[in-house]
Amino acid sequence: MVIGAHVSPAGGLPKAIERGVERGCDSIQIFSQSPRAWKPTAHTEQAISDFRAAHEASRIGPVLIHAVYLINCASDDAELRQKSLDALVNSLSVGDAIGATAVVLHPGSAKSGDPVAAIARAGEVIAEALNRTESCELHLENTAGAGGTLGRSFAELSSLLDASGSGPRLGVCLDSCHLYASGYEVGTYDGLSATIEECDSEIGLDRLRSLHVNDSMTEFGSNRDRHAAPGDGLIGAKGLSIFLSEPRFEGLPTILEGPGANGGEVDADDLKTVHKLRARGLKARAKA
């Protein structure tokens, strides 16, 4: 695992690298613009060049960009789909410019409509965004399942990948909190193994490209997305130690999104907690 955190680029893109290093990150995730606004940030060529230089000189490996929350590629509103397409193209273009590994996307919501039609609409938008950009990967994130959100199951993620063209730039980002909330028991050895086997059967482990590690404030199968600091939620320290030590996750960028234990942004102590949980899990597996 290449463990890191979601960090802010406030003050300029290179600041994200600086904050990642301060926290002891080996990977980072950022928003390339305000996550709750359509207007993109105009990153200058100098800022992009400075980010690349800072990244090259740092310990940071993979960089992920989280797409804005407003995007709904599955909407039945043509104007919203166009805005979503434009925003996704912008995120992927920034990813190309700064050398990011991938953009992570919540695929969208069917609301109360037909999920099959919604998946087809989402696939059309995603495929067009990939066609308009160069090489940055796009990782579809699984969801907790509230409000008709798409991607609550591996079968739905598989359908989204197919509808989007199944190209090599398409991957999946799995979030531990979302998995737990959508009914996947990822906090036990048997449950996590069954989850990974279903992932392999439905989409193939070659599509699993990144992870979000978050604890859950809400109960198993709740379909509610409420993150907790690692070890403070219902997956718990033991459950996350199992998740973090899973051998089939080795090498994947693994992002702690927050909140941290202090209720705010993830800090260096939170990263130390994640590393301790992973070490605990590896030790337990070695004894098994």
ZADRENMAR-378940 format. One record per residue: residue number from 1; chain; x, y, z negated of N, C-alpha, C, O in turn. Coordinates in steps of 0.05 Angstrom, whole numbers. Layout:
// ZADRENMAR-378940
<atom NUM,'A',<X,Y,Z>,<X,Y,Z>,<X,Y,Z>,<X,Y,Z>>
...
END
This chain:
// ZADRENMAR-378940
<atom 1,'A',<17,-24,0>,<0,0,0>,<17,25,0>,<39,26,-12>>
<atom 2,'A',<8,45,14>,<22,71,15>,<3,91,0>,<-14,102,13>>
<atom 3,'A',<8,94,-25>,<-11,107,-43>,<-8,138,-43>,<15,148,-45>>
<atom 4,'A',<-30,152,-42>,<-29,181,-42>,<-56,192,-51>,<-72,178,-64>>
<atom 5,'A',<-60,218,-45>,<-84,232,-55>,<-94,251,-35>,<-80,259,-16>>
<atom 6,'A',<-119,259,-38>,<-130,281,-23>,<-119,307,-36>,<-122,311,-60>>
<atom 7,'A',<-107,324,-19>,<-95,349,-29>,<-105,372,-12>,<-114,369,10>>
<atom 8,'A',<-103,396,-24>,<-112,420,-10>,<-90,432,7>,<-67,433,0>>
<atom 9,'A',<-98,442,31>,<-80,457,48>,<-82,487,44>,<-73,503,61>>
<atom 10,'A',<-96,496,22>,<-99,524,17>,<-73,539,17>,<-53,530,4>>
<atom 11,'A',<-72,561,31>,<-47,576,33>,<-30,568,57>,<-9,579,62>>
<atom 12,'A',<-40,549,73>,<-26,541,98>,<-21,511,98>,<-17,499,77>>
<atom 13,'A',<-22,499,121>,<-18,471,124>,<6,459,109>,<3,438,96>>
<atom 14,'A',<29,472,110>,<53,461,96>,<49,458,66>,<62,441,54>>
<atom 15,'A',<30,474,55>,<25,472,26>,<14,444,19>,<18,435,-4>>
<atom 16,'A',<1,431,38>,<-9,404,32>,<14,384,28>,<12,367,10>>
<atom 17,'A',<35,387,43>,<58,370,39>,<70,375,12>,<77,357,-3>>
<atom 18,'A',<73,401,6>,<85,409,-20>,<69,397,-43>,<81,387,-62>>
<atom 19,'A',<43,399,-42>,<26,389,-63>,<27,359,-65>,<26,347,-87>>
<atom 20,'A',<29,346,-42>,<32,316,-42>,<57,308,-55>,<57,289,-71>>
<atom 21,'A',<79,321,-49>,<105,314,-61>,<104,319,-91>,<114,302,-107>>
<atom 22,'A',<92,341,-100>,<90,348,-129>,<75,326,-144>,<81,320,-167>>
<atom 23,'A',<56,313,-131>,<39,293,-144>,<52,265,-142>,<42,246,-155>>
<atom 24,'A',<73,262,-127>,<85,236,-124>,<72,219,-103>,<72,194,-104>>
<atom 25,'A',<60,232,-83>,<45,218,-62>,<65,206,-41>,<86,218,-35>>
<atom 26,'A',<57,184,-29>,<71,173,-6>,<53,175,19>,<62,169,41>>
<atom 27,'A',<29,184,15>,<11,191,37>,<-8,213,27>,<-11,216,3>>
<atom 28,'A',<-20,228,45>,<-39,248,36>,<-63,249,55>,<-62,239,78>>
<atom 29,'A',<-85,260,45>,<-108,266,61>,<-116,295,57>,<-114,305,35>>
<atom 30,'A',<-124,309,79>,<-131,337,77>,<-157,342,92>,<-165,325,108>>
<atom 31,'A',<-169,365,87>,<-189,376,105>,<-174,396,123>,<-158,412,113>>
<atom 32,'A',<-179,395,148>,<-165,414,166>,<-181,440,169>,<-172,459,182>>
<atom 33,'A',<-204,441,156>,<-220,466,154>,<-239,462,130>,<-239,442,117>>
<atom 34,'A',<-255,483,124>,<-274,480,103>,<-292,456,108>,<-304,454,130>>
<atom 35,'A',<-295,438,89>,<-311,414,93>,<-341,419,95>,<-356,401,104>>
<atom 36,'A',<-350,443,88>,<-379,448,88>,<-385,472,106>,<-405,487,101>>
<atom 37,'A',<-369,476,127>,<-374,498,146>,<-367,488,174>,<-349,472,177>>
<atom 38,'A',<-382,498,194>,<-377,490,222>,<-353,505,234>,<-339,494,251>>
<atom 39,'A',<-347,529,224>,<-326,545,237>,<-299,533,232>,<-291,529,208>>
<atom 40,'A',<-284,526,253>,<-257,514,248>,<-237,534,240>,<-239,558,246>>
<atom 41,'A',<-217,525,225>,<-194,542,218>,<-176,544,242>,<-169,524,255>>
<atom 42,'A',<-167,569,248>,<-149,573,271>,<-120,569,261>,<-108,589,252>>
<atom 43,'A',<-110,545,264>,<-83,540,256>,<-64,550,277>,<-66,543,301>>
<atom 44,'A',<-45,566,269>,<-26,577,289>,<-5,556,296>,<-1,536,282>>
<atom 45,'A',<8,561,319>,<30,543,327>,<52,543,306>,<65,522,302>>
<atom 46,'A',<57,565,293>,<78,566,273>,<70,549,249>,<87,534,238>>
<atom 47,'A',<45,550,241>,<35,534,218>,<38,504,224>,<46,488,207>>
<atom 48,'A',<31,497,249>,<33,469,257>,<62,460,258>,<68,438,248>>
<atom 49,'A',<79,477,268>,<108,471,269>,<119,468,241>,<135,450,236>>
<atom 50,'A',<111,487,223>,<121,486,196>,<111,461,181>,<126,449,166>>
<atom 51,'A',<86,453,187>,<76,428,175>,<92,404,184>,<100,388,167>>
<atom 52,'A',<97,402,210>,<113,380,220>,<141,379,207>,<151,357,201>>
<atom 53,'A',<153,402,205>,<180,403,193>,<179,394,164>,<196,379,155>>
<atom 54,'A',<160,405,149>,<157,398,121>,<151,368,117>,<162,355,100>>
<atom 55,'A',<134,357,135>,<127,329,133>,<152,312,139>,<157,293,124>>
<atom 56,'A',<167,319,159>,<191,304,166>,<212,304,144>,<226,284,140>>
<atom 57,'A',<213,326,129>,<233,328,108>,<224,316,81>,<240,316,62>>
<atom 58,'A',<200,306,80>,<188,298,54>,<187,267,52>,<195,253,71>>
<atom 59,'A',<178,258,29>,<173,230,24>,<146,220,36>,<141,196,36>>
<atom 60,'A',<130,239,45>,<103,233,54>,<104,217,80>,<118,224,99>>
<atom 61,'A',<88,195,80>,<85,179,104>,<59,187,119>,<58,209,130>>
<atom 62,'A',<40,169,119>,<15,174,135>,<0,199,124>,<-2,203,100>>
<atom 63,'A',<-10,215,144>,<-28,237,138>,<-55,232,150>,<-57,226,174>>
<atom 64,'A',<-76,233,133>,<-103,230,143>,<-117,257,141>,<-112,273,123>>
<atom 65,'A',<-135,262,160>,<-153,285,159>,<-182,275,154>,<-191,258,169>>
<atom 66,'A',<-195,286,134>,<-223,279,130>,<-240,299,146>,<-238,323,142>>
<atom 67,'A',<-257,288,163>,<-275,305,179>,<-295,319,161>,<-301,310,139>>
<atom 68,'A',<-306,342,170>,<-324,358,154>,<-350,342,148>,<-359,325,163>>
<atom 69,'A',<-362,348,125>,<-385,334,115>,<-410,339,132>,<-429,323,132>>
<atom 70,'A',<-411,362,146>,<-435,369,161>,<-440,352,185>,<-462,351,196>>
<atom 71,'A',<-419,339,195>,<-421,323,219>,<-442,300,215>,<-442,286,196>>
<atom 72,'A',<-460,298,235>,<-478,276,237>,<-480,267,266>,<-497,277,281>>
<atom 73,'A',<-463,249,274>,<-462,240,302>,<-487,225,309>,<-492,222,333>>
<atom 74,'A',<-502,216,290>,<-526,200,295>,<-552,216,296>,<-573,204,300>>
<atom 75,'A',<-550,242,292>,<-575,258,290>,<-591,256,316>,<-581,254,338>>
<atom 76,'A',<-618,258,312>,<-635,259,336>,<-639,288,345>,<-654,293,364>>
<atom 77,'A',<-626,307,332>,<-626,335,340>,<-602,340,359>,<-579,338,350>>
<atom 78,'A',<-608,346,384>,<-587,350,404>,<-567,372,396>,<-543,369,401>>
<atom 79,'A',<-577,393,384>,<-560,415,377>,<-540,407,355>,<-517,414,356>>
<atom 80,'A',<-550,392,335>,<-533,382,314>,<-512,362,324>,<-489,362,316>>
<atom 81,'A',<-521,345,343>,<-501,327,355>,<-479,342,370>,<-456,334,369>>
<atom 82,'A',<-487,364,383>,<-466,379,398>,<-447,392,378>,<-423,392,382>>
<atom 83,'A',<-458,403,356>,<-440,415,336>,<-422,393,324>,<-399,398,318>>
<atom 84,'A',<-433,370,319>,<-418,348,308>,<-396,339,327>,<-373,334,319>>
<atom 85,'A',<-402,338,353>,<-382,332,373>,<-359,352,373>,<-336,345,373>>
<atom 86,'A',<-366,378,373>,<-346,399,374>,<-328,398,349>,<-304,401,351>>
<atom 87,'A',<-340,393,326>,<-325,392,301>,<-307,367,300>,<-284,369,291>>
<atom 88,'A',<-317,345,311>,<-300,321,311>,<-277,324,331>,<-255,316,325>>
<atom 89,'A',<-282,336,354>,<-261,341,373>,<-240,359,361>,<-216,355,364>>
<atom 90,'A',<-249,379,346>,<-230,397,333>,<-212,382,313>,<-188,386,312>>
<atom 91,'A',<-224,365,296>,<-209,350,276>,<-189,332,290>,<-166,330,281>>
<atom 92,'A',<-197,318,311>,<-179,300,325>,<-156,316,339>,<-134,307,340>>
<atom 93,'A',<-163,339,349>,<-143,356,362>,<-122,366,342>,<-98,367,348>>
<atom 94,'A',<-132,374,318>,<-113,382,297>,<-95,358,289>,<-71,360,285>>
<atom 95,'A',<-108,334,288>,<-93,310,282>,<-71,305,303>,<-49,298,295>>
<atom 96,'A',<-78,309,328>,<-58,306,349>,<-35,326,345>,<-12,320,348>>
<atom 97,'A',<-42,351,338>,<-23,372,336>,<-3,368,313>,<20,374,316>>
<atom 98,'A',<-14,359,290>,<4,356,267>,<16,328,264>,<31,324,245>>
<atom 99,'A',<9,310,281>,<19,283,280>,<6,266,258>,<18,249,246>>
<atom 100,'A',<-20,271,253>,<-35,256,233>,<-39,227,243>,<-40,222,267>>
<atom 101,'A',<-41,209,224>,<-46,181,231>,<-75,178,241>,<-80,164,260>>
<atom 102,'A',<-94,191,227>,<-122,188,234>,<-139,209,222>,<-132,223,203>>
<atom 103,'A',<-163,212,234>,<-185,227,223>,<-204,206,211>,<-211,186,224>>
<atom 104,'A',<-213,211,186>,<-233,194,173>,<-260,207,176>,<-264,231,169>>
<atom 105,'A',<-280,192,185>,<-306,203,191>,<-328,187,178>,<-329,162,179>>
<atom 106,'A',<-347,202,165>,<-373,190,158>,<-390,189,183>,<-396,211,194>>
<atom 107,'A',<-397,166,194>,<-408,165,221>,<-434,180,225>,<-440,190,247>>
<atom 108,'A',<-451,183,203>,<-476,197,206>,<-498,183,192>,<-495,163,179>>
<atom 109,'A',<-522,194,196>,<-546,184,182>,<-569,181,202>,<-573,199,219>>
<atom 110,'A',<-584,160,198>,<-608,155,214>,<-632,169,202>,<-653,169,214>>
<atom 111,'A',<-628,181,178>,<-650,192,163>,<-672,171,160>,<-666,149,149>>
<atom 112,'A',<-696,176,169>,<-717,156,167>,<-723,143,194>,<-743,129,197>>
<atom 113,'A',<-705,148,214>,<-710,138,241>,<-699,110,245>,<-690,96,226>>
<atom 114,'A',<-700,102,270>,<-691,75,278>,<-660,74,277>,<-647,89,291>>
<atom 115,'A',<-648,56,260>,<-619,55,258>,<-606,46,283>,<-583,54,288>>
<atom 116,'A',<-619,29,299>,<-607,20,324>,<-603,43,343>,<-582,46,355>>
<atom 117,'A',<-624,60,346>,<-621,83,363>,<-601,103,352>,<-586,116,367>>
<atom 118,'A',<-600,105,325>,<-581,124,313>,<-552,115,318>,<-535,131,323>>
<atom 119,'A',<-548,89,316>,<-521,78,322>,<-513,84,351>,<-490,91,356>>
<atom 120,'A',<-532,81,369>,<-526,87,397>,<-519,116,401>,<-500,123,416>>
<atom 121,'A',<-534,134,388>,<-528,163,390>,<-500,169,379>,<-484,184,390>>
<atom 122,'A',<-494,157,355>,<-468,162,342>,<-446,152,360>,<-425,165,363>>
<atom 123,'A',<-450,129,372>,<-429,117,389>,<-423,135,413>,<-400,138,421>>
<atom 124,'A',<-444,147,424>,<-440,165,447>,<-423,189,440>,<-405,197,455>>
<atom 125,'A',<-429,201,417>,<-414,225,408>,<-385,217,402>,<-367,231,410>>
<atom 126,'A',<-381,195,387>,<-354,187,380>,<-337,180,405>,<-314,188,406>>
<atom 127,'A',<-349,166,424>,<-334,159,448>,<-326,184,463>,<-304,186,474>>
<atom 128,'A',<-344,204,465>,<-338,229,479>,<-316,244,465>,<-298,255,478>>
<atom 129,'A',<-316,245,438>,<-295,258,423>,<-268,245,428>,<-248,259,430>>
<atom 130,'A',<-268,219,429>,<-242,205,435>,<-233,211,463>,<-209,214,468>>
<atom 131,'A',<-252,212,482>,<-245,218,510>,<-233,246,513>,<-216,250,531>>
<atom 132,'A',<-241,265,496>,<-231,292,498>,<-205,298,483>,<-194,320,484>>
<atom 133,'A',<-195,277,469>,<-171,281,453>,<-150,260,461>,<-155,243,478>>
<atom 134,'A',<-127,262,449>,<-104,247,459>,<-98,220,445>,<-103,199,457>>
<atom 135,'A',<-89,221,421>,<-78,196,409>,<-85,192,380>,<-83,169,370>>
<atom 136,'A',<-94,212,366>,<-100,209,337>,<-122,189,334>,<-143,190,348>>
<atom 137,'A',<-118,170,315>,<-139,150,310>,<-163,162,296>,<-162,183,284>>
<atom 138,'A',<-185,147,298>,<-210,155,284>,<-218,131,267>,<-224,109,278>>
<atom 139,'A',<-220,135,241>,<-228,113,223>,<-256,119,212>,<-261,139,199>>
<atom 140,'A',<-274,101,218>,<-302,103,209>,<-303,93,180>,<-295,70,174>>
<atom 141,'A',<-313,110,162>,<-314,103,134>,<-340,89,127>,<-361,98,135>>
<atom 142,'A',<-338,68,111>,<-362,55,101>,<-376,74,82>,<-364,91,69>>
<atom 143,'A',<-402,70,79>,<-418,88,63>,<-432,73,40>,<-435,49,41>>
<atom 144,'A',<-441,88,20>,<-456,76,-2>,<-484,68,6>,<-496,51,-7>>
<atom 145,'A',<-495,81,27>,<-521,72,38>,<-545,89,31>,<-567,82,38>>
<atom 146,'A',<-541,111,18>,<-563,129,11>,<-572,145,36>,<-556,152,53>>
<atom 147,'A',<-598,151,37>,<-608,169,57>,<-605,160,86>,<-603,177,104>>
<atom 148,'A',<-605,135,90>,<-603,125,118>,<-575,127,129>,<-571,125,154>>
<atom 149,'A',<-555,131,113>,<-527,133,123>,<-519,108,137>,<-524,86,127>>
<atom 150,'A',<-505,111,159>,<-496,88,174>,<-469,79,164>,<-452,95,156>>
<atom 151,'A',<-464,53,165>,<-438,42,156>,<-439,30,129>,<-418,27,116>>
<atom 152,'A',<-463,23,119>,<-465,11,92>,<-458,-18,92>,<-454,-29,70>>
<atom 153,'A',<-455,-31,115>,<-448,-59,116>,<-428,-63,139>,<-425,-45,156>>
<atom 154,'A',<-414,-85,138>,<-395,-91,159>,<-409,-96,186>,<-397,-90,207>>
<atom 155,'A',<-433,-106,185>,<-448,-110,210>,<-454,-83,223>,<-452,-80,247>>
<atom 156,'A',<-461,-63,206>,<-466,-36,217>,<-441,-24,228>,<-441,-11,249>>
<atom 157,'A',<-419,-27,213>,<-393,-16,223>,<-386,-29,249>,<-375,-16,267>>
<atom 158,'A',<-390,-55,251>,<-384,-69,276>,<-401,-58,299>,<-391,-53,321>>
<atom 159,'A',<-427,-53,294>,<-444,-41,315>,<-435,-13,323>,<-436,-6,346>>
<atom 160,'A',<-426,2,303>,<-416,29,309>,<-391,28,326>,<-387,44,345>>
<atom 161,'A',<-373,10,319>,<-348,7,335>,<-355,-1,364>,<-343,10,383>>
<atom 162,'A',<-373,-20,367>,<-381,-28,394>,<-394,-5,410>,<-387,0,433>>
<atom 163,'A',<-412,10,396>,<-426,32,409>,<-406,54,417>,<-412,70,435>>
<atom 164,'A',<-384,56,403>,<-364,77,407>,<-343,69,428>,<-324,85,433>>
<atom 165,'A',<-345,45,438>,<-327,37,459>,<-306,17,451>,<-292,6,469>>
<atom 166,'A',<-303,12,425>,<-284,-9,415>,<-255,-5,424>,<-240,-24,426>>
<atom 167,'A',<-248,20,429>,<-220,26,438>,<-200,23,416>,<-207,21,393>>
<atom 168,'A',<-174,22,423>,<-153,17,403>,<-150,40,383>,<-138,35,362>>
<atom 169,'A',<-160,64,388>,<-158,86,369>,<-179,84,347>,<-177,99,328>>
<atom 170,'A',<-197,66,350>,<-219,63,330>,<-211,44,308>,<-202,21,313>>
<atom 171,'A',<-214,52,283>,<-210,35,260>,<-230,40,239>,<-250,54,243>>
<atom 172,'A',<-226,28,216>,<-244,30,193>,<-229,38,168>,<-206,29,163>>
<atom 173,'A',<-241,56,152>,<-231,63,126>,<-250,53,106>,<-274,60,107>>
<atom 174,'A',<-241,36,87>,<-258,25,66>,<-254,40,40>,<-232,44,31>>
<atom 175,'A',<-277,48,28>,<-277,63,3>,<-287,44,-19>,<-309,33,-16>>
<atom 176,'A',<-271,40,-40>,<-278,21,-61>,<-304,28,-75>,<-321,10,-80>>
<atom 177,'A',<-308,54,-80>,<-333,63,-93>,<-357,57,-75>,<-378,47,-84>>
<atom 178,'A',<-355,63,-49>,<-377,59,-30>,<-383,29,-27>,<-406,21,-26>>
<atom 179,'A',<-362,13,-26>,<-366,-16,-25>,<-382,-26,-48>,<-402,-41,-45>>
<atom 180,'A',<-374,-18,-72>,<-387,-27,-97>,<-416,-17,-97>,<-434,-32,-104>>
<atom 181,'A',<-421,8,-90>,<-448,20,-91>,<-466,7,-70>,<-490,7,-73>>
<atom 182,'A',<-454,-3,-48>,<-471,-15,-27>,<-474,-45,-30>,<-485,-59,-13>>
<atom 183,'A',<-464,-56,-53>,<-469,-84,-59>,<-447,-103,-54>,<-451,-128,-52>>
<atom 184,'A',<-422,-93,-51>,<-399,-111,-48>,<-383,-111,-74>,<-374,-90,-83>>
<atom 185,'A',<-381,-134,-86>,<-368,-136,-113>,<-338,-137,-109>,<-326,-158,-107>>
<atom 186,'A',<-325,-113,-108>,<-297,-112,-102>,<-279,-112,-127>,<-255,-110,-125>>
<atom 187,'A',<-292,-114,-150>,<-277,-113,-175>,<-271,-141,-187>,<-262,-142,-210>>
<atom 188,'A',<-276,-162,-172>,<-269,-189,-181>,<-254,-203,-158>,<-257,-195,-135>>
<atom 189,'A',<-238,-223,-165>,<-223,-236,-144>,<-241,-249,-123>,<-236,-246,-99>>
<atom 190,'A',<-261,-264,-133>,<-279,-277,-114>,<-295,-257,-97>,<-298,-261,-73>>
<atom 191,'A',<-305,-236,-110>,<-320,-217,-96>,<-304,-202,-75>,<-313,-197,-53>>
<atom 192,'A',<-280,-194,-82>,<-263,-180,-63>,<-255,-198,-40>,<-254,-190,-17>>
<atom 193,'A',<-249,-223,-46>,<-241,-242,-25>,<-264,-246,-6>,<-260,-246,18>>
<atom 194,'A',<-289,-248,-16>,<-312,-252,1>,<-317,-227,18>,<-325,-228,41>>
<atom 195,'A',<-312,-203,6>,<-315,-178,21>,<-295,-176,44>,<-303,-169,66>>
<atom 196,'A',<-270,-183,39>,<-250,-182,60>,<-256,-203,82>,<-252,-197,105>>
<atom 197,'A',<-265,-226,74>,<-272,-247,94>,<-295,-238,111>,<-295,-243,136>>
<atom 198,'A',<-315,-224,100>,<-337,-213,116>,<-327,-191,134>,<-335,-189,157>>
<atom 199,'A',<-309,-175,124>,<-297,-154,141>,<-282,-166,165>,<-285,-157,187>>
<atom 200,'A',<-267,-187,159>,<-252,-200,181>,<-271,-213,201>,<-266,-211,225>>
<atom 201,'A',<-292,-225,191>,<-311,-239,209>,<-326,-219,227>,<-331,-224,250>>
<atom 202,'A',<-334,-196,215>,<-351,-177,230>,<-335,-158,247>,<-344,-151,269>>
<atom 203,'A',<-312,-148,237>,<-298,-127,252>,<-269,-134,258>,<-256,-122,276>>
<atom 204,'A',<-258,-154,243>,<-230,-161,247>,<-212,-144,229>,<-215,-119,228>>
<atom 205,'A',<-193,-156,216>,<-176,-141,197>,<-156,-123,212>,<-145,-105,200>>
<atom 206,'A',<-153,-127,238>,<-137,-108,254>,<-150,-80,255>,<-136,-60,261>>
<atom 207,'A',<-176,-79,251>,<-190,-53,251>,<-189,-39,223>,<-195,-16,221>>
<atom 208,'A',<-181,-54,203>,<-178,-42,176>,<-152,-26,175>,<-131,-38,174>>
<atom 209,'A',<-154,1,175>,<-131,17,179>,<-124,35,155>,<-102,45,153>>
<atom 210,'A',<-144,40,137>,<-139,58,114>,<-159,51,92>,<-179,38,96>>
<atom 211,'A',<-152,61,68>,<-169,57,44>,<-172,82,28>,<-155,99,28>>
<atom 212,'A',<-196,84,15>,<-200,104,-6>,<-204,88,-32>,<-220,70,-33>>
<atom 213,'A',<-189,95,-52>,<-192,81,-78>,<-205,101,-98>,<-192,120,-106>>
<atom 214,'A',<-229,95,-105>,<-245,111,-123>,<-261,92,-141>,<-271,72,-132>>
<atom 215,'A',<-264,99,-166>,<-282,85,-184>,<-310,95,-180>,<-314,115,-166>>
<atom 216,'A',<-330,81,-191>,<-358,88,-186>,<-372,95,-212>,<-371,80,-232>>
<atom 217,'A',<-386,118,-212>,<-402,126,-235>,<-429,111,-236>,<-442,109,-257>>
<atom 218,'A',<-437,100,-213>,<-464,88,-211>,<-461,57,-209>,<-440,47,-200>>
<atom 219,'A',<-482,43,-216>,<-481,15,-219>,<-479,0,-192>,<-484,12,-171>>
<atom 220,'A',<-471,-25,-194>,<-468,-42,-170>,<-494,-42,-154>,<-516,-47,-165>>
<atom 221,'A',<-491,-38,-128>,<-514,-38,-110>,<-533,-14,-112>,<-555,-15,-103>>
<atom 222,'A',<-524,7,-125>,<-541,30,-129>,<-547,46,-104>,<-566,61,-103>>
<atom 223,'A',<-530,43,-84>,<-531,59,-59>,<-526,89,-64>,<-534,106,-48>>
<atom 224,'A',<-514,96,-86>,<-508,124,-93>,<-478,128,-94>,<-463,113,-107>>
<atom 225,'A',<-469,149,-80>,<-441,155,-78>,<-433,175,-100>,<-436,199,-96>>
<atom 226,'A',<-422,165,-122>,<-414,182,-144>,<-387,172,-154>,<-385,152,-168>>
<atom 227,'A',<-366,186,-146>,<-339,178,-153>,<-333,182,-183>,<-343,201,-195>>
<atom 228,'A',<-316,165,-194>,<-305,169,-221>,<-275,166,-219>,<-264,154,-200>>
<atom 229,'A',<-261,177,-239>,<-232,174,-240>,<-225,145,-243>,<-240,130,-255>>
<atom 230,'A',<-202,137,-233>,<-194,109,-234>,<-193,97,-262>,<-179,108,-279>>
<atom 231,'A',<-209,76,-266>,<-211,64,-293>,<-232,75,-311>,<-238,63,-331>>
<atom 232,'A',<-244,97,-303>,<-265,110,-319>,<-293,103,-311>,<-313,111,-323>>
<atom 233,'A',<-296,88,-289>,<-322,81,-278>,<-330,52,-283>,<-318,38,-299>>
<atom 234,'A',<-350,43,-267>,<-361,16,-271>,<-345,-6,-257>,<-348,-29,-264>>
<atom 235,'A',<-329,1,-237>,<-310,-18,-226>,<-289,-24,-248>,<-281,-47,-252>>
<atom 236,'A',<-280,-3,-260>,<-262,-6,-284>,<-233,-11,-277>,<-226,-16,-254>>
<atom 237,'A',<-217,-9,-298>,<-188,-13,-295>,<-182,-41,-284>,<-165,-43,-266>>
<atom 238,'A',<-194,-61,-295>,<-188,-88,-285>,<-197,-92,-256>,<-182,-103,-240>>
<atom 239,'A',<-221,-82,-250>,<-231,-84,-223>,<-213,-70,-203>,<-207,-81,-181>>
<atom 240,'A',<-204,-46,-210>,<-187,-31,-191>,<-159,-44,-189>,<-146,-42,-168>>
<atom 241,'A',<-150,-56,-211>,<-124,-70,-210>,<-125,-93,-190>,<-106,-99,-176>>
<atom 242,'A',<-148,-106,-189>,<-152,-128,-169>,<-153,-117,-141>,<-140,-127,-123>>
<atom 243,'A',<-168,-95,-137>,<-170,-82,-111>,<-142,-73,-101>,<-135,-77,-78>>
<atom 244,'A',<-128,-60,-119>,<-102,-47,-111>,<-80,-68,-107>,<-60,-61,-94>>
<atom 245,'A',<-83,-92,-116>,<-62,-112,-113>,<-69,-133,-91>,<-55,-153,-88>>
<atom 246,'A',<-91,-128,-77>,<-99,-147,-56>,<-77,-148,-34>,<-71,-128,-22>>
<atom 247,'A',<-66,-172,-29>,<-44,-175,-9>,<-52,-166,19>,<-35,-156,34>>
<atom 248,'A',<-77,-169,27>,<-85,-162,54>,<-87,-132,58>,<-92,-123,80>>
<atom 249,'A',<-84,-117,36>,<-84,-87,38>,<-56,-76,40>,<-53,-51,42>>
<atom 250,'A',<-36,-92,40>,<-9,-82,40>,<-3,-66,65>,<-12,-72,87>>
<atom 251,'A',<10,-43,61>,<18,-26,83>,<-2,-5,91>,<4,12,107>>
<atom 252,'A',<-27,-7,80>,<-47,12,88>,<-45,38,72>,<-40,38,48>>
<atom 253,'A',<-49,62,86>,<-51,87,71>,<-75,85,52>,<-97,79,61>>
<atom 254,'A',<-70,91,26>,<-91,87,6>,<-93,113,-10>,<-75,120,-25>>
<atom 255,'A',<-116,126,-7>,<-120,153,-17>,<-139,154,-41>,<-161,144,-40>>
<atom 256,'A',<-128,166,-63>,<-145,172,-86>,<-158,199,-81>,<-144,219,-79>>
<atom 257,'A',<-184,200,-78>,<-198,225,-71>,<-205,242,-95>,<-206,267,-93>>
<atom 258,'A',<-211,230,-117>,<-219,246,-140>,<-249,241,-147>,<-263,229,-131>>
<atom 259,'A',<-257,251,-170>,<-242,270,-187>,<-220,256,-202>,<-219,231,-205>>
<atom 260,'A',<-201,272,-212>,<-181,261,-230>,<-192,258,-258>,<-215,265,-264>>
<atom 261,'A',<-175,248,-276>,<-184,244,-303>,<-191,270,-318>,<-206,269,-337>>
<atom 262,'A',<-180,292,-307>,<-187,318,-320>,<-213,330,-308>,<-220,352,-316>>
<atom 263,'A',<-226,316,-290>,<-251,325,-279>,<-247,342,-254>,<-267,350,-242>>
<atom 264,'A',<-223,349,-247>,<-217,365,-224>,<-201,350,-203>,<-206,327,-198>>
<atom 265,'A',<-183,364,-190>,<-167,352,-169>,<-149,330,-180>,<-141,331,-203>>
<atom 266,'A',<-142,311,-163>,<-123,291,-170>,<-96,303,-176>,<-87,320,-161>>
<atom 267,'A',<-83,294,-198>,<-57,305,-204>,<-37,282,-207>,<-44,259,-201>>
<atom 268,'A',<-13,288,-214>,<9,268,-216>,<2,246,-235>,<9,223,-231>>
<atom 269,'A',<-11,253,-258>,<-19,232,-277>,<-39,212,-266>,<-37,189,-272>>
<atom 270,'A',<-57,222,-249>,<-76,204,-236>,<-62,184,-218>,<-69,161,-217>>
<atom 271,'A',<-42,194,-203>,<-27,177,-185>,<-11,156,-201>,<-9,133,-193>>
<atom 272,'A',<-1,164,-224>,<13,145,-242>,<-6,124,-251>,<2,100,-253>>
<atom 273,'A',<-31,132,-258>,<-51,112,-266>,<-56,91,-245>,<-57,67,-250>>
<atom 274,'A',<-58,101,-220>,<-63,82,-197>,<-40,63,-194>,<-44,39,-190>>
<atom 275,'A',<-15,73,-196>,<8,56,-193>,<9,35,-216>,<17,12,-212>>
<atom 276,'A',<2,44,-240>,<1,25,-263>,<-20,4,-259>,<-15,-20,-265>>
<atom 277,'A',<-43,11,-249>,<-64,-8,-244>,<-55,-28,-222>,<-61,-52,-225>>
<atom 278,'A',<-42,-18,-202>,<-31,-36,-181>,<-11,-56,-193>,<-11,-80,-187>>
<atom 279,'A',<8,-45,-209>,<28,-62,-222>,<15,-83,-239>,<24,-106,-240>>
<atom 280,'A',<-5,-75,-254>,<-20,-94,-271>,<-32,-116,-254>,<-32,-140,-261>>
<atom 281,'A',<-44,-108,-232>,<-56,-128,-214>,<-36,-147,-202>,<-41,-171,-200>>
<atom 282,'A',<-14,-136,-193>,<7,-153,-181>,<18,-173,-201>,<23,-196,-195>>
<atom 283,'A',<21,-164,-226>,<31,-182,-247>,<11,-204,-252>,<19,-228,-255>>
<atom 284,'A',<-14,-198,-253>,<-35,-218,-258>,<-36,-238,-236>,<-39,-262,-240>>
<atom 285,'A',<-33,-228,-211>,<-34,-247,-188>,<-9,-265,-188>,<-11,-289,-181>>
<atom 286,'A',<14,-255,-196>,<38,-271,-197>,<36,-294,-218>,<48,-315,-214>>
<atom 287,'A',<20,-289,-239>,<17,-309,-259>,<-4,-330,-252>,<-5,-352,-263>>
<atom 288,'A',<-22,-323,-234>,<-45,-340,-227>,<-36,-365,-213>,<-53,-382,-206>>
END
